[in-house]
Amino acid sequence: MGKGGNVMEHQYAPDCRVKIPDTSDWECSLFGDNFGQGLLYTPTKGSEPNWFWRLMQFLAFGNRWRKNLTSR
């Protein structure tokens, strides 16, 4: 895994650690009503799609992408 993110430990299993990667500022509303319903997908930092991929997802499936400015 890349650098960054949080490490989560369980109190009953201290040897078991889960690394949670940093999330991107981009969000995608999957098959829903413009961020009101449906699924919300947030990619990991550094794996955001480019403008062409976002446009094709909107034209083919109706998925809308937006940059979440409040997560900074």
KEVEX-635673 format. One record per atom (N, C-alpha, C): x, z, y. Coordinates in steps of 0.05 Angstrom, whole numbers, padded with zeros to 5 digits, always signed. Example, Ala and Ser with C-alpha at 12.3 -4.5 7.8 and 13.67 -1.06 7.14 Angstrom:
+00264+00156-00114
+00246+00156-00090
+00264+00156-00066
+00257+00142-00045
+00273+00143-00021
+00258+00157+00001
***
This chain:
+00017+00000-00024
+00000+00000+00000
+00017+00000+00025
+00006-00009+00047
+00020-00009+00072
+00023+00018+00084
+00036+00019+00107
+00040+00044+00121
+00014+00051+00135
+00012+00077+00142
-00012+00086+00156
-00033+00096+00137
-00055+00105+00148
-00077+00115+00132
-00075+00145+00129
-00095+00156+00115
-00096+00184+00110
-00092+00189+00080
-00083+00213+00074
-00080+00221+00046
-00100+00244+00041
-00117+00240+00021
-00137+00260+00015
-00130+00275-00011
-00130+00301-00010
-00125+00317-00034
-00149+00333-00041
-00153+00337-00066
-00176+00353-00076
-00166+00382-00081
-00182+00402-00075
-00173+00429-00077
-00169+00438-00106
-00183+00426-00125
-00180+00434-00153
-00160+00417-00168
-00151+00395-00156
-00131+00377-00168
-00111+00369-00147
-00093+00388-00140
-00074+00382-00118
-00054+00360-00125
-00050+00354-00151
-00032+00332-00158
-00044+00304-00156
-00070+00303-00152
-00085+00278-00150
-00089+00272-00120
-00077+00250-00111
-00079+00243-00083
-00090+00215-00081
-00107+00211-00061
-00119+00185-00055
-00111+00177-00027
-00099+00153-00024
-00091+00144+00002
-00113+00126+00013
-00123+00133+00036
-00144+00118+00049
-00131+00100+00071
-00133+00074+00069
-00119+00056+00088
-00133+00057+00116
-00118+00050+00136
-00129+00048+00163
-00149+00025+00164
-00171+00029+00179
-00191+00008+00181
-00187-00008+00207
-00196-00032+00207
-00194-00051+00229
-00214-00044+00251
-00211-00057+00274
-00231-00055+00295
-00254-00074+00291
-00252-00092+00272
-00273-00112+00267
-00294-00101+00247
-00319-00108+00251
-00341-00101+00233
-00357-00127+00227
-00368-00128+00203
-00385-00151+00196
-00412-00141+00185
-00433-00151+00196
-00460-00145+00187
-00467-00165+00165
-00468-00155+00140
-00472-00173+00117
-00502-00174+00110
-00514-00197+00111
-00541-00202+00102
-00561-00183+00113
-00558-00176+00138
-00577-00157+00151
-00586-00168+00178
-00597-00150+00193
-00608-00157+00219
-00590-00149+00242
-00568-00163+00246
-00551-00159+00269
-00543-00130+00274
-00530-00118+00255
-00519-00091+00256
-00541-00069+00256
-00566-00076+00251
-00586-00056+00249
-00594-00048+00221
-00592-00068+00203
-00599-00063+00175
-00579-00078+00158
-00580-00074+00132
-00562-00088+00114
-00536-00073+00110
-00516-00087+00101
-00490-00075+00096
-00471-00079+00119
-00454-00060+00124
-00434-00062+00145
-00406-00061+00131
-00390-00082+00135
-00364-00084+00122
-00343-00082+00144
-00323-00064+00139
-00300-00061+00157
-00275-00067+00141
-00260-00088+00147
-00235-00094+00132
-00213-00075+00139
-00192-00075+00123
-00169-00059+00129
-00153-00071+00152
-00138-00055+00166
-00122-00065+00188
-00102-00086+00179
-00102-00108+00192
-00083-00130+00185
-00095-00151+00168
-00119-00147+00157
-00132-00167+00140
-00158-00177+00152
-00160-00178+00178
-00183-00188+00191
-00184-00218+00189
-00208-00230+00187
-00210-00259+00186
-00206-00272+00213
-00197-00297+00213
-00193-00311+00239
-00220-00322+00249
-00220-00334+00272
-00245-00343+00285
-00259-00364+00268
-00244-00382+00254
-00257-00403+00238
-00271-00390+00214
-00259-00371+00201
-00272-00358+00179
-00297-00343+00188
-00296-00330+00210
-00319-00316+00221
-00342-00335+00228
-00335-00358+00239
-00355-00379+00246
-00368-00390+00221
-00352-00396+00201
-00363-00407+00176
-00381-00387+00162
-00374-00362+00162
-00391-00341+00150
-00417-00340+00165
-00417-00343+00191
-00442-00342+00206
-00459-00366+00200
-00447-00390+00200
-00462-00414+00195
-00473-00416+00166
-00458-00407+00147
-00466-00409+00119
-00485-00386+00110
-00478-00362+00119
-00493-00339+00108
-00507-00322+00129
-00502-00327+00155
-00514-00311+00176
-00500-00285+00181
-00476-00281+00170
-00460-00257+00175
-00449-00257+00203
-00452-00235+00217
-00442-00233+00244
-00419-00213+00245
-00398-00222+00260
-00375-00205+00264
-00374-00195+00293
-00365-00171+00297
-00360-00160+00324
-00336-00142+00324
-00324-00140+00347
-00301-00122+00350
-00312-00095+00360
-00307-00074+00345
-00316-00047+00351
-00296-00035+00371
-00304-00034+00396
-00286-00024+00417
-00286+00007+00418
-00305+00020+00406
-00307+00049+00407
-00289+00062+00387
-00277+00048+00368
-00260+00060+00347
-00232+00064+00357
-00225+00056+00381
-00198+00060+00390
-00192+00087+00400
***
